[in-house]
Amino acid sequence: MFEREVNTSNVTQADIVVGLASFNEADSIDYPTQQASLGLKKYYGDQTSCILNCDNHSPDDTESVFLGTETDVPKIYVTTPPDTPGKGYNFENMFRKVLELDAEVLVCLDADLLSVTPEWVKYFTDPIMAGYDMVNPIYSRHKYDGTITNSICYPLVYGLFCRNVRQPIGGDFAISRRFAEHLIQQPWHRTTEEYGIDIFMTMNAILGDFNICETGLGAKIHKPSAPKLGPMFIQVVSTAFLTVIRNYDKWKDLDTIDQPPLYGLRHLDPPQELNVDRTAIEKQARDSFSGSQALLEKELSPTLYKELAAMFDGGTIDIAPEQWVTAVYDMIAAFRDADDKIALVESLKGLYFGRALSFMNKTWDMSTEQAESEILAGAQLFHAQRGYLIQKLEA
């Protein structure tokens, strides 16, 4: 969805495009813009390039800050119409503009990044030039940052699609022209046009047999995601579940886990500090579960529901990894035939917060590396129990 473009340098072609998707990022977009320019000039000065800001008509004047940032490479600003928020809309505009510019490489960076360096441009671009179609990031992240990734997206990609892609919704990535063209041709759900876009891309890269690798970037330091977790959960999980259901025949016979090659840094910086309020998370878990009990009782296996109801009815919330796998697979099976799919995903939110709380309580005194081992073990359990979901979908 495209409304307006500002192309002050009249750029008509670029070999490499660095894209920044934004909404109300006037306070932060100048830094990644500057770093992108430095990276493009330092490592790819002999090629044509530009920086492309795809914006959601931000009322905070992101446009002026972006266009006013001094760079050595040209810039293009593109926006959706007013009152059309959605990260996916920005990416769709970005993919179409990349094809229009006849670019071979698109590097996309979050517009609120505080840890990006010029080298990130190289770490993303070089693998695409080497023949890969999608490059996913590897960051050092706080053990409680990225709870949707750690508890749902990573386990589903690992468990069902048999690909060990650690950050399938990292926000920063690179793709080839060939894959950008493929993405535009896929059916996009409404939630794909919002926060569902990242998992949509990674899943479609795997399902379309595109060449995927990962690249080490160091620490990811950015604005906290917590204020966006509510809508983000619904949009990401809905898109993930829908893609799993639509492509059942493509993943049901997979088995062996594939490990993508690693580019970039091998040793990562310490992760960003994060303040975590377990009391608030427990309240969210109990409130959400209470409001969704009728639907959960209908869709979860009877034994699991009884165990969870006892936990949330004044007991200690301690959702084991095995219970979490069963709950997610029960809900995917229910999602296929649900009349109100958004309400179904909404009903899972209490269990998601409960599982996040259970993980925090178990790993509170663990190092980041020890907590990471627990996350991997959870993903491996999704793979070991994939037959449970297949059986439900075949029934």
C-alpha positions as CSV (number, residue, x, y, z in Angstrom):
1,M,0.0,0.0,0.0
2,F,1.8,3.1,-1.3
3,E,0.9,6.7,-1.0
4,R,3.9,9.0,-1.6
5,E,7.6,8.9,-2.4
6,V,10.4,11.5,-1.9
7,N,13.4,10.7,-4.0
8,T,15.6,13.8,-3.8
9,S,18.5,12.3,-5.8
10,N,16.3,10.8,-8.5
11,V,17.6,7.3,-7.9
12,T,16.5,4.9,-10.6
13,Q,18.8,2.0,-10.0
14,A,20.7,0.5,-7.0
15,D,22.7,-2.7,-6.7
16,I,22.3,-2.7,-2.9
17,V,19.4,-1.2,-0.9
18,V,19.4,-0.8,2.9
19,G,15.8,-0.6,4.1
20,L,14.5,0.9,7.3
21,A,10.8,0.2,8.2
22,S,9.5,2.7,10.6
23,F,6.6,4.1,12.6
24,N,7.3,7.0,14.9
25,E,11.0,6.6,14.9
26,A,12.0,10.3,14.7
27,D,14.0,9.9,17.9
28,S,16.1,7.0,16.6
29,I,16.2,6.7,12.8
30,D,19.1,9.0,12.2
31,Y,21.6,6.6,13.8
32,P,20.9,3.4,11.7
33,T,20.7,5.7,8.7
34,Q,24.2,7.0,9.3
35,Q,25.6,3.6,10.0
36,A,24.0,2.2,6.8
37,S,25.6,5.0,4.8
38,L,29.1,4.3,6.3
39,G,28.8,0.6,5.7
40,L,27.7,1.0,2.1
41,K,30.5,3.5,1.3
42,K,33.2,1.5,3.1
43,Y,32.5,-1.9,1.7
44,Y,30.6,-1.4,-1.5
45,G,31.7,2.0,-2.7
46,D,32.2,0.6,-6.2
47,Q,28.5,-0.3,-6.5
48,T,25.3,1.7,-6.7
49,S,23.3,1.8,-3.5
50,C,20.6,3.8,-1.6
51,I,18.9,3.9,1.8
52,L,15.2,3.4,1.7
53,N,12.9,4.4,4.5
54,C,9.4,2.7,4.3
55,D,7.2,4.5,6.8
56,N,3.7,4.3,8.1
57,H,3.0,8.0,7.7
58,S,4.5,8.7,11.1
59,P,3.0,11.8,12.8
60,D,6.2,12.4,14.7
61,D,8.0,13.6,11.5
62,T,10.2,10.6,11.0
63,E,10.3,11.7,7.4
64,S,12.1,15.0,8.0
65,V,14.6,13.4,10.4
66,F,15.4,10.6,7.9
67,L,15.7,12.9,4.9
68,G,17.7,15.5,6.9
69,T,20.3,13.0,8.1
70,E,23.6,13.6,6.3
71,T,24.7,10.6,4.3
72,D,27.1,9.8,1.5
73,V,24.6,7.6,-0.4
74,P,21.2,8.8,-1.7
75,K,18.0,8.3,0.3
76,I,14.4,7.5,-0.7
77,Y,11.4,8.0,1.5
78,V,8.2,6.0,0.9
79,T,5.0,6.1,3.0
80,T,1.7,4.3,3.3
81,P,-1.5,6.5,3.5
82,P,-2.5,8.0,6.8
83,D,-3.9,5.6,9.4
84,T,-2.4,2.6,7.7
85,P,-0.1,1.2,10.3
86,G,1.6,-2.2,9.8
87,K,5.2,-3.4,9.6
88,G,4.2,-5.7,6.8
89,Y,2.8,-2.9,4.7
90,N,6.2,-1.2,4.9
91,F,8.1,-4.4,3.9
92,E,5.7,-5.0,1.0
93,N,6.5,-1.4,-0.2
94,M,10.2,-2.1,0.3
95,F,10.1,-5.3,-1.7
96,R,8.3,-3.7,-4.6
97,K,10.7,-0.7,-4.6
98,V,13.7,-3.1,-4.5
99,L,12.4,-4.8,-7.7
100,E,11.7,-1.4,-9.3
101,L,15.3,-0.3,-8.6
102,D,16.6,-3.6,-10.0
103,A,18.6,-4.3,-6.8
104,E,20.2,-7.6,-6.1
105,V,20.5,-7.2,-2.4
106,L,18.1,-5.8,0.3
107,V,19.4,-5.4,3.8
108,C,16.7,-4.4,6.3
109,L,17.5,-2.9,9.7
110,D,15.2,-1.9,12.5
111,A,14.8,1.8,12.7
112,D,15.3,1.9,16.4
113,L,18.7,0.1,16.5
114,L,21.3,1.5,18.9
115,S,23.9,-1.3,18.3
116,V,24.1,-1.3,14.5
117,T,27.6,-0.8,13.0
118,P,28.8,-0.3,9.4
119,E,29.9,-3.9,9.5
120,W,26.3,-5.1,9.8
121,V,25.8,-4.1,6.2
122,K,28.8,-6.3,5.2
123,Y,27.7,-9.2,7.4
124,F,24.3,-9.2,5.7
125,T,25.3,-8.3,2.1
126,D,28.2,-10.7,1.6
127,P,26.1,-13.9,2.0
128,I,23.5,-12.7,-0.5
129,M,26.3,-12.0,-3.0
130,A,27.6,-15.5,-2.3
131,G,24.3,-17.0,-3.4
132,Y,22.1,-17.1,-0.4
133,D,18.5,-15.8,-0.6
134,M,17.8,-15.0,3.1
135,V,20.2,-14.1,5.9
136,N,18.8,-14.3,9.4
137,P,20.5,-12.6,12.4
138,I,22.3,-14.1,15.3
139,Y,22.4,-11.7,18.3
140,S,23.3,-12.0,21.9
141,R,20.0,-11.1,23.5
142,H,18.9,-11.0,27.1
143,K,17.5,-14.4,28.1
144,Y,14.1,-12.8,28.6
145,D,14.1,-10.7,25.5
146,G,12.2,-12.1,22.5
147,T,9.7,-14.3,24.4
148,I,7.5,-14.9,21.3
149,T,10.6,-16.0,19.4
150,N,11.9,-18.3,22.2
151,S,8.6,-19.9,23.1
152,I,6.7,-20.1,19.8
153,C,8.4,-19.0,16.6
154,Y,11.8,-20.7,17.1
155,P,10.3,-24.0,18.4
156,L,7.8,-24.1,15.5
157,V,10.5,-23.5,12.8
158,Y,12.8,-26.0,14.5
159,G,10.1,-28.6,15.4
160,L,7.9,-28.6,12.3
161,F,10.0,-27.2,9.5
162,C,13.2,-28.9,10.8
163,R,15.4,-25.8,10.4
164,N,17.5,-24.5,13.3
165,V,17.0,-20.8,12.5
166,R,17.5,-19.1,15.9
167,Q,16.0,-15.7,15.2
168,P,13.1,-16.3,12.7
169,I,11.6,-12.9,13.6
170,G,14.7,-10.9,14.3
171,G,13.6,-7.8,12.5
172,D,17.0,-7.3,10.8
173,F,17.7,-9.5,7.8
174,A,18.9,-9.6,4.1
175,I,17.1,-11.1,1.1
176,S,17.9,-11.6,-2.6
177,R,15.9,-10.0,-5.4
178,R,14.7,-13.5,-6.3
179,F,13.2,-14.1,-2.8
180,A,11.7,-10.6,-2.7
181,E,9.8,-11.4,-5.9
182,H,8.6,-14.7,-4.5
183,L,7.3,-13.1,-1.3
184,I,5.2,-10.6,-3.2
185,Q,3.5,-13.4,-5.1
186,Q,2.5,-15.3,-1.9
187,P,-1.0,-14.9,-0.3
188,W,-0.7,-12.3,2.5
189,H,-3.1,-12.5,5.4
190,R,-4.2,-9.3,7.2
191,T,-1.8,-10.1,10.1
192,T,1.0,-10.6,7.6
193,E,0.7,-6.9,6.8
194,E,1.3,-6.2,10.5
195,Y,3.8,-7.8,12.9
196,G,3.3,-11.2,11.3
197,I,5.6,-10.3,8.4
198,D,8.9,-11.6,9.9
199,I,7.7,-15.1,10.6
200,F,6.0,-15.1,7.2
201,M,9.3,-14.4,5.5
202,T,11.3,-17.0,7.3
203,M,8.7,-19.7,6.9
204,N,8.3,-19.0,3.2
205,A,12.0,-19.1,2.7
206,I,12.1,-22.6,4.1
207,L,9.0,-23.8,2.4
208,G,10.1,-22.4,-0.9
209,D,13.5,-24.1,-0.7
210,F,15.5,-20.9,-0.8
211,N,19.1,-20.8,0.4
212,I,19.2,-19.6,4.0
213,C,22.1,-18.8,6.3
214,E,22.7,-16.9,9.5
215,T,25.1,-14.0,10.4
216,G,26.5,-13.1,13.7
217,L,26.0,-9.4,14.6
218,G,26.9,-9.0,18.3
219,A,24.3,-7.6,20.7
220,K,20.9,-6.2,19.7
221,I,20.2,-3.0,21.6
222,H,16.9,-1.4,20.8
223,K,13.7,0.0,22.3
224,P,11.9,-2.5,24.6
225,S,9.3,-4.6,22.8
226,A,7.1,-5.0,25.8
227,P,4.6,-2.2,25.0
228,K,3.9,-3.9,21.7
229,L,3.6,-7.4,22.9
230,G,-0.2,-7.6,23.0
231,P,-0.9,-6.9,19.3
232,M,2.4,-8.5,18.3
233,F,1.5,-11.8,19.9
234,I,-1.8,-12.0,18.0
235,Q,-0.4,-11.0,14.7
236,V,2.8,-13.1,14.8
237,V,1.1,-16.3,16.1
238,S,-1.9,-16.0,13.7
239,T,0.5,-15.7,10.8
240,A,2.6,-18.6,12.0
241,F,-0.4,-20.9,12.6
242,L,-1.9,-20.0,9.3
243,T,1.3,-20.8,7.4
244,V,1.7,-24.1,9.2
245,I,-1.8,-25.1,8.3
246,R,-1.6,-24.0,4.7
247,N,1.7,-25.8,4.1
248,Y,1.0,-29.1,5.9
249,D,1.9,-31.2,2.9
250,K,5.3,-29.5,2.6
251,W,6.5,-30.1,6.2
252,K,4.7,-33.2,7.4
253,D,7.4,-35.6,6.0
254,L,10.4,-33.6,7.1
255,D,12.5,-35.1,9.8
256,T,16.2,-34.2,9.9
257,I,17.2,-30.9,11.5
258,D,19.2,-28.7,9.1
259,Q,21.7,-26.2,10.5
260,P,22.1,-23.1,8.3
261,P,25.7,-21.9,7.7
262,L,27.0,-19.0,9.8
263,Y,28.6,-15.8,8.5
264,G,29.7,-12.7,10.4
265,L,30.9,-12.7,14.0
266,R,31.5,-15.9,15.9
267,H,31.9,-14.3,19.3
268,L,29.1,-12.0,20.4
269,D,29.1,-9.0,22.8
270,P,27.2,-9.3,26.2
271,P,23.5,-8.9,25.8
272,Q,21.4,-5.8,26.4
273,E,20.2,-5.4,30.0
274,L,16.5,-5.8,30.6
275,N,14.3,-5.1,33.6
276,V,11.7,-7.9,34.1
277,D,8.7,-7.7,36.4
278,R,7.6,-11.3,37.1
279,T,4.7,-10.1,39.3
280,A,3.2,-8.2,36.3
281,I,3.7,-11.1,34.0
282,E,2.0,-13.5,36.5
283,K,-1.0,-11.0,36.6
284,Q,-1.2,-10.9,32.9
285,A,-1.1,-14.7,32.8
286,R,-3.9,-15.2,35.3
287,D,-6.1,-12.4,33.9
288,S,-5.8,-13.7,30.3
289,F,-6.4,-17.3,31.4
290,S,-9.5,-16.3,33.4
291,G,-11.0,-14.6,30.4
292,S,-10.4,-17.5,28.0
293,Q,-11.2,-20.5,30.2
294,A,-14.3,-21.6,28.2
295,L,-12.5,-21.6,24.9
296,L,-9.4,-23.3,26.3
297,E,-11.5,-26.0,27.9
298,K,-13.1,-26.7,24.6
299,E,-9.9,-26.8,22.5
300,L,-7.2,-28.2,24.8
301,S,-6.9,-31.9,25.6
302,P,-9.0,-32.7,28.7
303,T,-6.1,-33.9,30.9
304,L,-4.0,-30.8,30.0
305,Y,-6.8,-28.4,30.6
306,K,-7.5,-29.9,34.1
307,E,-3.8,-29.6,35.0
308,L,-3.6,-26.0,33.8
309,A,-6.9,-25.0,35.5
310,A,-5.6,-26.2,38.8
311,M,-2.5,-24.1,38.4
312,F,-4.3,-20.9,37.5
313,D,-7.0,-21.5,40.2
314,G,-4.7,-20.2,43.0
315,G,-1.9,-22.7,42.5
316,T,1.6,-22.1,41.4
317,I,2.0,-21.4,37.7
318,D,4.6,-23.8,36.5
319,I,3.8,-24.8,32.9
320,A,6.3,-27.6,31.9
321,P,7.8,-27.7,28.4
322,E,5.8,-30.9,27.7
323,Q,2.5,-29.1,28.6
324,W,3.4,-26.1,26.5
325,V,4.1,-28.2,23.4
326,T,0.8,-30.0,23.8
327,A,-1.1,-26.7,24.3
328,V,0.5,-25.1,21.2
329,Y,-0.2,-28.1,19.0
330,D,-3.8,-28.4,20.3
331,M,-4.4,-24.8,19.4
332,I,-2.8,-25.2,15.9
333,A,-5.2,-28.1,15.2
334,A,-8.1,-26.0,16.5
335,F,-7.0,-23.0,14.5
336,R,-7.6,-24.9,11.2
337,D,-11.4,-25.1,11.7
338,A,-12.0,-22.1,14.0
339,D,-14.6,-19.6,13.0
340,D,-12.9,-16.8,15.0
341,K,-9.2,-17.5,14.6
342,I,-8.2,-14.2,16.3
343,A,-10.2,-15.1,19.4
344,L,-8.6,-18.6,19.4
345,V,-5.1,-17.1,19.4
346,E,-6.1,-14.5,22.0
347,S,-7.1,-17.4,24.3
348,L,-3.6,-18.7,24.1
349,K,-2.1,-15.5,25.5
350,G,-2.6,-16.4,29.2
351,L,-0.7,-19.7,28.7
352,Y,2.0,-17.9,26.8
353,F,2.6,-15.5,29.7
354,G,2.4,-18.5,32.1
355,R,5.0,-20.4,30.1
356,A,7.2,-17.2,30.0
357,L,6.9,-16.9,33.8
358,S,7.7,-20.6,34.3
359,F,10.8,-20.3,32.1
360,M,11.9,-17.2,34.1
361,N,11.4,-18.9,37.4
362,K,13.5,-21.9,36.3
363,T,16.3,-19.9,34.7
364,W,16.4,-16.8,37.0
365,D,19.9,-17.7,38.4
366,M,21.2,-19.3,35.2
367,S,23.7,-17.7,32.8
368,T,22.6,-16.6,29.4
369,E,24.3,-19.7,28.0
370,Q,22.5,-22.0,30.4
371,A,19.1,-20.4,29.6
372,E,19.9,-20.8,25.9
373,S,20.3,-24.5,26.4
374,E,16.8,-24.7,28.0
375,I,15.4,-22.8,24.9
376,L,17.0,-25.3,22.6
377,A,15.7,-28.3,24.6
378,G,12.2,-26.8,24.3
379,A,12.6,-26.6,20.5
380,Q,13.8,-30.2,20.4
381,L,10.7,-31.2,22.3
382,F,8.5,-29.6,19.7
383,H,10.4,-31.7,17.1
384,A,10.1,-34.9,19.1
385,Q,6.3,-34.4,19.6
386,R,5.5,-33.3,16.0
387,G,3.8,-36.6,15.4
388,Y,1.1,-35.5,18.0
389,L,0.2,-32.5,15.8
390,I,0.3,-34.6,12.6
391,Q,-2.0,-37.1,14.1
392,K,-4.5,-34.4,15.1
393,L,-4.4,-32.8,11.6
394,E,-4.8,-36.1,9.9
395,A,-7.8,-37.1,12.1
